[in-house]
Structure formats: C-alpha cells, structure tokens
Amino acid sequence: MTAEIYRDAWGVPHLRAGDAFQLARAQGLVTAHDRAWQIEVERHRARGTSAAFLGADALAWDRFARQALLDDTARRCFTALERRDPETAAWVRAYVDGVNEGLPEGASSAPEFGAVGLAPGRWEPWTPLGVWLATHILFAGFPAKLWREEVVRHLGPDAVSLFATDGPGTSGSNGWLVTGERTATGLPVIAGDPHRFIEAPGVYQQVRLACPEFDVVGLAVPGVPGIAHFGHTGTVAWAITNAMADYQDLYRERLRRSGDGEAAETGKSGEGRPVETLGPDGRWHPAARRTELIEVAGADPVEVEVIETDRGPVIINPGPDPHSGGRGGSGDGGRENPTGGPVSLRHPPRVSQDLGFSALLPLLRARRVADVDRALDDWAEPVNVVQAADTEGGLLHRVAGRVPVRDPLNGTRIVPAWEPGHEWRGWYAPLPRGSVDDGIAVMANQRGPASPLGVEFAPPHRATRLRTLLDARKDWKAADMAAFHMDTHLASAAPLLNRLAALEDLSPEAAALRGQLLGWDRHMAADSTEAAVYAAVRGAVVRRLAAHPALAPLTEPPPYPEVFRPWLALLPRVAFALENLLTAQTLYGIDRAEIVRAAVEEVAGDPPKGVWGDTHRLAPWRAVPDPAYDAGEPGLSGDHDCVLCTSAVPGLTDRAARGPAARYVWDLARREDSLWVVPFGASGVPGAPHHRDQLPLWLGGELAPVTTDWTQLRPDRSHDDNKNKNKNKNNRNNEDSA
C-alpha cells in the first residue's frame, strides 16, 4: 500500500503505510509540511550555520556548534550506524527522503523563509542525528562545571554546595506511573509533562505511526524519525524524564604550536601551524586543527579555529594572557591565565560514535515491557529515567543511556588533561533501576535511581507533592491526571516565609504585607494577589543577596563563550539556590534577616498592582521574533518548584521561558482514553487553523483525546493537491519556455 496521511480534529497527523520504511518517509514528508521552518532552523543550528540568516544573535551558538564538532559527530554516528545496524540506517534515510520531498511545499507555506531570505536546503542522512545531538548536547549541564570553578576560585570549595540545585540551563520533567492496584480499570496509567524551553513551534510533535508491524501514538521530536521519549503501542507505553546524570567531562588542556619549545596559547600567535597537546603520559601529541568561516547576516564573516585533542573538541579557547607575552597561562613558564586556558569537551557520542538510534525501531515494535527494556539497552543520549507498563502487568522503572566510568572529580570540576587518572574506563553497567512502591512511581528529576550517576538534582518538592496527591486514592482514572499537571503548590516558599515570620519591628505597611503572605495558601495561581506579592518579595531578596559585597567576586564575568552565560550569571544562580542560601547555617557574614526585612519593606512601599498572571507570562523562544504574538502571550499559573513548572528567573523577570513542552496521559486499559496536549498546535505555520488551537487547552489544564479510530479521522489530500499544483506550474513553465 502507499502511505496515507489522516488528520484528527486537532490537525494531528496519523500516518499509515505498508511497511516501516514507507512510514518513515511519510513521517519525514508530513513533518516537512507542518514544520518546515522549524526543522530547517534546527538543521542549520546542528551545522553551525544559523547566523547566516538569523544574524549576530545566533553567532554564539554557531561558534559552539562548530567548535564542538556537532555536525561531524552526527556524520560519524550515522556512518557507524550503517555498519552496525543497516536496517535502522535505511529507515533514517527513508525519513530524510520524505523531508527532502516535502520541504519545498512546506517552505512555500512558511512566511519566515521569505522574511529572512532563506531557501530550504537539502537534508543529509545524518541530519536527524545532528538535530538530536544539537537539541540535547546541553542536557547534562556540563557548563555547571565552569560555574563551580568560578565559585571555588572566588569563594573556596565549601561554597559549591550552597549553589547546588537544578540550574537555569537544565531541563527536567514530571512523570508518574500508577499501577492497576490504584486505578479504576485495574490496569496502569502513565502520565507526565516534559519541561523544556518553550519554543514556537513546539519541540514535540503529536503523531501516530501505523504499519503492519506496529501502531504507535506518541510525541516525536520534529526532524527525528520515530517516537523516542513518549509512546503508546496499544499494549505497552513508556515515558521519560531527564535523569540529571553527569556524563560529559571538561578537560583543561595544555596546547602549543608545533615548533614551540614550550606550551603556548593557541590564539592568534603562531596561527596556521599544527597544534600539539600535552597528554597524561607527559608527551606532546598532535591535535587536529582547522579554521572555518561563519557567515553572519548583516555583518562580516567570522573565522573560528576548530581544534580536537585526544579528549575531545576544544570548546573554550581564550586568547593569550596579556601578562605572559603571548604565552599561555596553562603552559610551562607562563603566568596562569585567570580561566586556566583552553578547555575540551568529552561526551559519549563523540567517543562511541553512537547516539542510540538503534533503540528507535525496537521501541516502535515493542509489545511488552520486556521489549522496551531490551530496546533501551541501546539508548545513549541523553541519559533518562524511564517508566513503562504493559497490559499484562509488566512494569519498568530504570535509567537508560551511556555514562562513563571515571574519577569522581571529573563529575564536578574541570580536570587537567595532562594528569593521569582522569581517563574514561568503560561504561557504567548495569544501569540503576528504580522501584514501584505501593502502586506508585514518581520521577521528577529528584535523587532517585540515577543518584549514583549525577551530581546535582532537582529539589524533592515536585516528586513529594505528586506522591502525596497520588496516595490519596486507589481508583484513579486517566481523566483524573490532568489536575496533577496543573498543581501550583509551592513548597519551596517555606524558607523565605519562615524568615519573614521571624522579623520584628516592621513598618505597618510591611507588617500588613507579611500577614497577607503568612495567610497565603502557597499556591502560585495566575489569579492570586498573594502569589504576586510573594514573587515580588522573593525577587527583591534575590537581587539584594546577589548584590551583597560577599558575593561580589562572582559578578565578574569570566571570559568564557557567550553560549555558557546562563550557567555563569550570579543572579539566576542565587534565584534557583535561594532555599539553600536562606537555610545554610552561615553565609559569609551576610545578614539574611536584614536582607529579608529590606526586601519586604521595599515591596510594601510599592506593592504589585495585580495578580501573578499579570507578570508571569509565557515567553516562548522564536527563531524570528514575531511582534504579533510576543507582546500578547498569556499569563500563567505555576512556578519553578511547582508540579506546574513554569520557570521564570526570580529577581530578573517573571516571564516564563520554560515549562511543560507537552502533557500526556497513557491509559493501558483503553488507548483511546489516553490524552495529550502541546502548548501551541500541530502546525508550525503562522495563521494556520492548527497553529495555536491547543493553547487554550494547555493554559486551562485540559487535554485533547487521542483518537485511534481511523473512521473518525479525515484523509489529508493537501499533499496530492500541492503536488498537482506544482506539476501544473512546471508544465506551464515548460510551455512558456517553449
């Protein structure tokens, strides 16, 4: 049979084909049709070429992508996939063929191409791997090691734990599994919501993939075949959260140009000569080096030097230390560079030439939990905690991914490449497994089964809250799960409120404000005046702490690449570590009671005029800003530590750039009772009927039904219609030429 495309009432594509390869091609085709602009931006980001049409704002990312060798790593992984798993490689090629077939049509409907003067390009077989890698390269938060280095350098090693928390650059999720002993149907329910930066179009794509081998609904990543993270085959369902594992290392390098008698910084001096790196054996080894040119719209091209040592690509390469006469501070005889010199990145896909794509087809073919478990043995990047359940009572709660075995110091700091003992010594195995206790398993990035593999985890508030809510009943239905997605209780408010309660001698206005907050139910509801007041006081506390002279050294911006700044800025670090900073026994002589007093007096003098949702508004990332939407995005409930995790940066902005990138409920009793929603819609085309039609559902905590009856779907003939239009247009052009 030829591939067929159907749509449900929300425009979600349901695809049916004669085999997995035809189906992959259809998935690529429909993705190019619905999300052409989005996937082309992602292709360019993976290659480090997005500044050519997005301008200087995209240069920092492109420089990182080039120096980190993202596209080359994807190419190597695909070459290895062809050798190791030719069936999956052919399946990926089929998807790419569909993308290339559909891009001209998709681009003709997307106004962004014309706005920036971009023509759709050609996808290579490894492009989906590049999109996947670029999307997840920062998931393990390796830039946090740069932050720890700064904290140690300025405040000492004891200060590191004060700022330990789920940092501003990481991504997390909620997920929970309820077994049959706690459901009305007697079969499990899996539900949750991945938290990511909210992008428009969205980072997840609702889709159904059906052929004689399988019939799966789930959330795909646009530009990548299959359904990796959240899927339901009818007899087994699975979902993931970020395990918060540490599996990427940073190495301080000593580099020199060949012919130099001593180590030298690889800045402008000596450029063009081969580069050598000092290894743990005490010898100098050749490093790969080349220069590349990054085109920048509206500006001159920028040359970037790309170097790879035996550890990995050099992603930080500061210029020469002005005190060393052009010689590097990391070498012999030179004065030490304030940031220590070049830094390389070592991460599993570059080492193993494997991104885990061999798991994707087996996941689609899975019928039982055991099948999902076997498939995930091939998982690589990123490292996830996975929950799964099937219709025969099978349950799964495990970590999946690739984590290197190495010295514990590698996990916390930048380590010296020239010292023995920091090499990787194979892969962590077997990976940890979690339990299902009293019919419930909760994963919310807290310390759990992945604890031995990580350094920093999310606070336990979301996980504890979900467990408390789920404990209340033993007759849950799939439809009940939507209320959990929207829970706004903020347990992390306690330390600040406790500090507030202990204050004396407040002004009448501040005392009244304190009374208002101490009577507050601690729910960050969009229509709550108290939530707005709490957020204002919290923001004032954060700003005053960050401005205190004791922390002033951390305001010094280190000369690291711009792409790492979210991890290195002091104010967001204070904001997300506020609990620790308020409850630590001592804090470098900072009078925290006085900080809180000043903050509440400040807010009492100029209190918020409205409710939380007036300032806590959705702030999605768009590759090209759109004033039509940017100024009018809606107000939100929730906060960083709520189950409804809509993250702002207290003290800086109340606007929420991160939040639930999708919500799902997988019912194992009846797949047709499953539910899902995304922040915007199935289409990435502005003005299309399904561009933002799910936004009201997402805002209100409602979910759309997962339609599985083919007779309730409508055939999508638009591809055939557009093909005929293009064919007729070509015929007319040929006649005109004649």
Stockholm file with secondary structure:
# STOCKHOLM 1.0

chainA/1-738         MTAEIYRDAWGVPHLRAGDAFQLARAQGLVTAHDRAWQIEVERHRARGTSAAFLGADALAWDRFARQALLDDTARRCFTALERRDPETAAWVRAYVDGVNEGLPEGASSAPEFGAVGLAPGRWEPWTPLGVWLATHILFAGFPAKLWREEVVRHLGPDAVSLFATDGPGTSGSNGWLVTGERTATGLPVIAGDPHRFIEAPGVYQQVRLACPEFDVVGLAVPGVPGIAHFGHTGTVAWAITNAMADYQDLYRERLRRSGDGEAAETGKSGEGRPVETLGPDGRWHPAARRTELIEVAGADPVEVEVIETDRGPVIINPGPDPHSGGRGGSGDGGRENPTGGPVSLRHPPRVSQDLGFSALLPLLRARRVADVDRALDDWAEPVNVVQAADTEGGLLHRVAGRVPVRDPLNGTRIVPAWEPGHEWRGWYAPLPRGSVDDGIAVMANQRGPASPLGVEFAPPHRATRLRTLLDARKDWKAADMAAFHMDTHLASAAPLLNRLAALEDLSPEAAALRGQLLGWDRHMAADSTEAAVYAAVRGAVVRRLAAHPALAPLTEPPPYPEVFRPWLALLPRVAFALENLLTAQTLYGIDRAEIVRAAVEEVAGDPPKGVWGDTHRLAPWRAVPDPAYDAGEPGLSGDHDCVLCTSAVPGLTDRAARGPAARYVWDLARREDSLWVVPFGASGVPGAPHHRDQLPLWLGGELAPVTTDWTQLRPDRSHDDNKNKNKNKNNRNNEDSA
#=GR chainA/1-738 SS CCCEEEECTTCCEEEECSSHHHHHHHHHHHHHHHHHHHHHHHHHHHHTCTHHHHCGGGHHHHHHHHHTTHHHHHHHHHHHHHHHCHHHHHHHHHHHHHHHHHHHHHHHHCHHHHHHTCCCCCCCTTHHHHHHHHHHTTTTCTHHHHHHHHHHHHHCGGGGGGGCSSCTTCCEEEEEEECGGGBSSSSCEEEEEEEEECBSSCSCEEEEEEETTEEEEEEECTTSCSCCSEEECSSEEEEEEECCBCCCEEEECCEEETTCSSCCCCSSTTTTSCEEEECTTSCEEEEEEEEEEECCTTSCCEEEEEEECSSCBEEECCCCCGGGTTCCTTSTTSCCCTTCSCEEEECHHHHHSCCSGGGHHHHHHCCSHHHHHHHHTTCCSSCEEEEEEETTSCEEEEEESCCBCCCGGGGTSCEETTSTTCSCCSBCCSCCBCCCBTTEEEESSSSSTTGGGBSCCCCSHHHHHHHHHHTTCSCBCGGGHHHHHTCCBCGGGHHHHHHHHTCCSCCHHHHHHHHHHHTCCCBCCTTCHHHHHHHHHHHHHHHHHHTSGGGGGGGSCCSCCGGGHHHHCHHHHHHHTHHHHHHSSCCTTCCHHHHHHHHHHHHHHSCCSSCHHHHSBBCCBCSSCCHHHHTTCCBCCCCTTSSSCCEEETTTEEEEEEEESCEEEEESSCGGGCEEECSSCSCCSTTSTTSSTTHHHHHHTCCEECCCCGGGSEECCHHHHHHHHHHHHHHHHHHHHC
#=GC SS_cons         CCCEEEECTTCCEEEECSSHHHHHHHHHHHHHHHHHHHHHHHHHHHHTCTHHHHCGGGHHHHHHHHHTTHHHHHHHHHHHHHHHCHHHHHHHHHHHHHHHHHHHHHHHHCHHHHHHTCCCCCCCTTHHHHHHHHHHTTTTCTHHHHHHHHHHHHHCGGGGGGGCSSCTTCCEEEEEEECGGGBSSSSCEEEEEEEEECBSSCSCEEEEEEETTEEEEEEECTTSCSCCSEEECSSEEEEEEECCBCCCEEEECCEEETTCSSCCCCSSTTTTSCEEEECTTSCEEEEEEEEEEECCTTSCCEEEEEEECSSCBEEECCCCCGGGTTCCTTSTTSCCCTTCSCEEEECHHHHHSCCSGGGHHHHHHCCSHHHHHHHHTTCCSSCEEEEEEETTSCEEEEEESCCBCCCGGGGTSCEETTSTTCSCCSBCCSCCBCCCBTTEEEESSSSSTTGGGBSCCCCSHHHHHHHHHHTTCSCBCGGGHHHHHTCCBCGGGHHHHHHHHTCCSCCHHHHHHHHHHHTCCCBCCTTCHHHHHHHHHHHHHHHHHHTSGGGGGGGSCCSCCGGGHHHHCHHHHHHHTHHHHHHSSCCTTCCHHHHHHHHHHHHHHSCCSSCHHHHSBBCCBCSSCCHHHHTTCCBCCCCTTSSSCCEEETTTEEEEEEEESCEEEEESSCGGGCEEECSSCSCCSTTSTTSSTTHHHHHHTCCEECCCCGGGSEECCHHHHHHHHHHHHHHHHHHHHC
//
